[in-house]
């Protein structure tokens, strides 16, 4: 390597080589003309990408300049390198397109950005998978998933598995006010199960993600929806009532009817440290309008003496209805009371997550 001119011939002056051979510049390359692909799998630094042009699947690595954690499942990315898809070839992800949605959860209910984990990007449907038995359903988990779906702008679908083991009537009644699509499935009937066919038609043409506890049947559901997927399945521990983590990484599968479905590893908890009360109320405009009559710092729970939601539910004060002109006044009160109870349940989930995050600091 040639020595740099330092203005002296003294051999005692040591000259360090330059750190780079290229001139420093803030002008970055323009990748807008490079081929687009969709991330359909992530495993130990390798990204499975499906090219949007012809569906070729390639293995890619992330460009160093993008930074760690910048590419997640479902991202639309720009690629360079070998895009043939042949074995032992490698492409490079050089840019990430703007995301239409991001489903994320907080780790240990931590409110800071470092405590957040992005699950999937650019999805439009979230399937909350819950087993009716073995393990038993947990409404707290469902409430948290609903809040996360509403915050991310995803359409939630409640998928109840193992319908042959227990009745779903009580659980379905608890979520009537959320206008949820509910699908009952059972692995006993296999491909002939009408619930599997209903879910397949419902997810056709959409980018969907399955979320739920370990052992609720997410991988079994994937194997029914996508024959040949070959996802590993396990059993539920009889002592703890918990399932094993058979899926250790997220992977997307293409449906024969069109669309993709993402199988995710089971979660023990779904943190909501990134969700605020305003995010929840924004999903229910009528209830949010009623909270404008509340005092500042109102928690909106049942023990709050001056919460305007109580008057809204009873249709009194500024929320009264004309009973003479409305024959269904009792029905309106009942619907309002049920809706307020549902909103308060979601707000309680956010408050619990906030309390847990403060305790962890």
C-alpha positions in Angstrom: 0.0 0.0 0.0 1.4 3.4 -0.9 2.4 5.7 1.9 0.4 8.9 2.3 2.3 12.2 1.9 2.6 13.7 5.4 5.0 16.4 4.5 8.1 14.8 6.0 10.5 12.0 5.1 11.3 11.2 8.7 11.1 7.3 8.9 10.0 7.6 12.6 6.7 9.1 11.6 4.2 6.2 11.3 1.4 6.7 8.8 -1.9 4.7 9.3 -3.7 3.5 6.2 -7.1 5.0 5.5 -10.1 3.1 6.9 -11.8 2.9 3.6 -11.0 3.0 -0.1 -14.2 4.8 -1.1 -14.8 8.5 -0.5 -17.3 9.3 2.2 -20.6 10.6 1.0 -24.1 11.1 2.2 -25.6 10.2 -1.2 -27.0 6.7 -1.0 -27.7 4.4 -4.0 -31.2 4.5 -5.5 -32.8 1.0 -5.1 -36.2 1.9 -6.4 -35.7 0.0 -9.6 -34.7 -3.2 -8.0 -37.0 -6.2 -7.9 -39.6 -6.4 -5.1 -40.2 -9.4 -2.8 -42.1 -10.4 0.3 -40.4 -11.8 3.4 -42.1 -15.2 4.1 -39.6 -16.7 6.5 -36.9 -15.7 8.9 -34.4 -18.1 10.5 -31.1 -17.2 12.1 -30.2 -14.3 9.9 -31.5 -15.9 6.6 -34.6 -14.5 5.0 -36.9 -16.5 2.7 -38.3 -14.0 0.2 -40.9 -14.6 -2.5 -40.4 -12.4 -5.6 -43.6 -10.5 -6.5 -42.8 -10.7 -10.2 -42.8 -14.5 -10.7 -43.1 -16.0 -7.2 -39.5 -17.3 -7.2 -38.3 -18.0 -3.7 -34.8 -16.9 -2.8 -32.7 -16.9 0.3 -31.4 -13.5 1.2 -29.3 -11.7 3.8 -29.9 -8.2 5.2 -27.6 -5.4 4.0 -25.4 -4.1 6.8 -26.7 -0.5 6.4 -30.3 -1.5 7.2 -29.4 -2.3 10.8 -30.5 -5.1 13.1 -34.2 -5.8 13.4 -35.1 -3.6 10.4 -36.5 -6.5 8.4 -39.5 -8.4 9.8 -42.0 -11.0 8.6 -44.2 -9.7 5.8 -42.0 -6.8 4.8 -41.9 -5.8 1.1 -38.2 -5.5 0.3 -35.9 -4.6 -2.6 -33.3 -7.2 -3.6 -30.0 -7.4 -5.4 -27.6 -10.3 -6.0 -28.5 -13.7 -7.3 -32.3 -13.9 -7.7 -32.4 -17.3 -9.5 -33.5 -19.2 -6.5 -31.1 -22.0 -7.1 -29.5 -23.9 -4.2 -26.5 -22.3 -2.5 -27.3 -18.9 -4.0 -27.7 -15.7 -1.9 -29.5 -12.4 -2.5 -29.2 -9.2 -0.5 -32.0 -7.1 1.0 -31.0 -3.5 0.3 -34.2 -1.5 1.1 -37.5 -2.0 3.0 -40.7 -0.5 1.5 -43.1 1.6 3.7 -45.3 -0.6 5.8 -49.1 -0.4 5.7 -49.5 -2.0 9.2 -47.3 -3.5 12.0 -48.5 -5.9 14.6 -46.3 -5.8 17.6 -46.3 -6.7 21.3 -44.3 -5.5 24.2 -41.8 -7.7 25.9 -42.5 -8.1 29.6 -44.9 -5.2 29.2 -42.0 -2.8 28.8 -43.2 0.6 27.5 -40.0 1.6 25.7 -39.1 0.9 22.1 -36.4 -1.6 23.1 -39.1 -3.7 24.8 -41.2 -4.0 21.6 -41.2 -7.0 19.3 -42.7 -6.7 15.8 -44.6 -9.8 14.8 -45.6 -9.2 11.2 -45.8 -6.3 8.8 -48.4 -5.5 6.1 -50.9 -8.0 7.3 -54.6 -7.2 7.2 -56.2 -10.0 9.3 -55.3 -11.3 12.7 -56.6 -14.8 13.7 -56.7 -15.1 17.5 -56.5 -18.9 18.0 -58.0 -20.1 21.3 -58.6 -23.7 22.4 -61.9 -24.4 24.1 -60.2 -27.0 26.3 -56.7 -28.4 26.9 -55.5 -25.7 27.5 -58.6 -23.8 28.7 -59.4 -20.4 27.1 -58.1 -17.3 28.7 -60.2 -14.2 28.1 -57.4 -11.9 29.2 -55.2 -13.1 26.4 -58.1 -12.6 23.9 -58.7 -9.0 25.2 -55.0 -8.1 24.8 -54.9 -9.6 21.3 -58.0 -7.6 20.3 -56.4 -4.4 21.6 -53.2 -5.1 19.6 -55.2 -5.8 16.5 -57.3 -2.6 16.8 -54.1 -0.6 17.4 -52.4 -2.1 14.3 -55.5 -1.6 12.1 -56.0 -5.4 11.6 -59.4 -7.2 11.2 -59.6 -9.7 14.1 -61.0 -13.2 13.7 -61.6 -15.4 16.7 -60.7 -19.0 15.8 -61.9 -21.5 18.4 -60.1 -24.9 18.1 -60.9 -28.2 19.7 -64.6 -27.6 19.4 -65.3 -31.3 20.0 -64.0 -31.0 23.6 -66.1 -28.2 25.1 -69.0 -25.8 24.3 -68.2 -22.4 22.8 -71.5 -20.7 23.7 -70.3 -18.8 26.8 -67.1 -17.6 25.1 -68.9 -16.4 22.0 -71.5 -14.5 24.1 -68.7 -12.6 25.9 -67.5 -11.1 22.6 -70.8 -10.4 20.8 -70.3 -6.6 21.1 -67.1 -6.6 19.2 -68.6 -7.7 15.9 -66.1 -10.5 15.6 -66.0 -13.2 13.0 -66.0 -16.4 15.0 -64.9 -19.7 13.5 -65.2 -23.1 15.2 -62.8 -25.8 14.1 -62.0 -29.4 15.2 -59.0 -31.4 14.1 -61.0 -34.6 14.6 -62.8 -34.1 11.2 -59.6 -33.1 9.4 -60.0 -31.6 6.0 -63.7 -32.4 6.1 -64.3 -30.0 9.0 -66.7 -27.2 7.9 -64.9 -24.8 10.1 -61.6 -25.3 8.3 -63.4 -24.7 4.9 -65.0 -21.5 6.3 -61.7 -20.2 7.6 -60.0 -21.0 4.3 -62.6 -19.0 2.4 -62.4 -16.2 4.9 -58.6 -15.8 4.6 -58.5 -16.2 0.8 -56.8 -13.2 -0.8 -55.5 -11.8 2.5 -52.3 -11.6 4.5 -53.2 -13.2 7.8 -51.3 -14.0 11.0 -52.1 -16.6 13.7 -51.6 -15.6 17.3 -52.2 -17.6 20.4 -50.8 -19.5 23.4 -48.6 -22.6 22.8 -50.7 -25.8 22.5 -53.9 -24.2 21.2 -53.5 -25.8 17.7 -52.0 -23.1 15.5 -49.6 -25.5 13.7 -52.3 -28.1 13.4 -54.6 -25.5 11.8 -51.8 -24.6 9.4 -51.5 -28.2 8.4 -55.2 -28.4 7.7 -55.3 -25.1 5.7 -52.1 -25.8 3.7 -51.7 -29.6 3.0 -48.1 -30.4 2.9 -47.0 -27.6 5.2 -45.5 -30.1 7.6 -45.5 -27.9 10.7 -44.5 -29.8 13.8 -47.2 -30.3 16.4 -47.0 -31.3 20.1 -49.1 -32.1 23.1 -50.2 -30.1 26.2 -48.6 -30.9 29.5 -51.1 -32.6 31.8 -49.6 -31.0 34.9 -49.1 -27.4 33.9 -51.8 -27.2 31.2 -49.3 -25.5 28.8 -48.2 -26.5 25.4 -44.7 -27.0 24.0 -43.0 -24.5 21.7 -43.0 -26.7 18.6 -42.7 -23.6 16.3 -39.5 -21.7 17.0 -39.7 -19.3 14.1 -42.4 -17.5 12.0 -43.1 -18.8 8.5 -45.7 -17.8 5.9 -47.6 -20.3 3.8 -49.4 -19.6 0.6 -53.1 -20.7 0.4 -54.4 -22.5 -2.7 -57.2 -20.0 -2.9 -54.8 -17.1 -2.8 -53.3 -15.1 0.1 -50.8 -16.0 2.8 -51.1 -17.1 6.4 -48.3 -16.7 8.9 -47.7 -19.2 11.7 -46.0 -17.7 14.7 -44.4 -19.2 17.8 -46.7 -19.5 20.8 -46.6 -16.6 23.4 -46.9 -16.8 27.1 -48.2 -13.2 27.4 -49.1 -10.4 25.0 -47.7 -7.1 26.4 -49.5 -3.8 25.6 -46.9 -1.3 26.8 -47.1 0.4 23.4 -50.9 0.9 23.5 -52.6 3.9 25.1 -56.2 4.4 26.2 -56.8 6.7 23.2 -55.9 3.8 20.9 -58.6 1.6 22.4 -61.3 4.4 22.5 -60.5 5.2 18.9 -62.0 1.9 17.9 -65.4 2.8 19.4 -66.3 6.3 18.3 -69.6 6.5 20.2 -68.0 5.5 23.5 -65.0 7.9 22.8 -67.5 10.7 22.3 -69.1 10.0 25.6 -65.7 10.1 27.4 -65.4 13.8 26.4 -67.8 14.5 29.3 -65.5 12.8 31.8 -63.2 14.7 34.2 -59.5 14.9 33.4 -57.5 11.7 34.4 -60.7 9.6 34.5 -59.8 5.9 34.5 -63.2 5.0 33.0 -63.6 1.9 35.2 -66.7 0.9 37.2 -65.4 2.3 40.5 -64.9 5.8 39.0 -67.8 7.8 40.5 -67.9 10.6 37.9 -67.3 8.6 34.8 -69.6 9.7 32.0 -69.8 6.1 30.6 -72.3 5.2 33.4 -74.6 7.9 32.2 -74.1 6.9 28.6 -75.0 3.3 29.4 -78.1 4.3 31.3 -79.1 6.9 28.6 -79.4 9.7 31.2 -78.2 13.3 31.3 -76.6 14.5 28.0 -77.0 10.9 26.6 -80.8 10.6 27.1 -82.9 9.2 24.3 -86.5 10.2 23.3 -88.4 7.2 24.7 -91.7 8.5 23.2 -90.2 8.3 19.7 -88.0 5.3 20.3 -89.8 2.1 21.0 -86.5 0.3 21.4 -85.3 2.4 24.3 -84.7 -0.7 26.5 -82.8 -2.4 23.7 -80.6 0.7 23.2 -79.8 0.9 26.9 -78.9 -2.8 26.9 -76.6 -2.5 23.9 -74.9 0.6 25.4 -74.4 -1.1 28.7 -72.9 -4.2 27.1 -70.7 -2.1 24.8 -69.4 -0.1 27.8 -68.6 -3.3 29.7 -66.6 -4.6 26.7 -64.7 -1.3 26.4 -63.9 -1.3 30.1 -62.6 -4.8 29.9 -60.2 -3.8 27.1 -59.2 -0.7 29.1 -58.5 -2.9 32.1 -56.1 -5.0 30.0 -54.2 -1.8 29.0 -54.2 -0.6 32.7 -52.9 -4.0 33.9 -50.1 -3.8 31.3 -49.2 -0.3 32.3 -49.1 -1.3 36.0 -46.8 -4.2 35.2 -44.4 -2.0 33.2 -44.2 0.5 36.1 -43.5 -2.4 38.5 -40.7 -3.7 36.3 -38.8 -0.4 36.2 
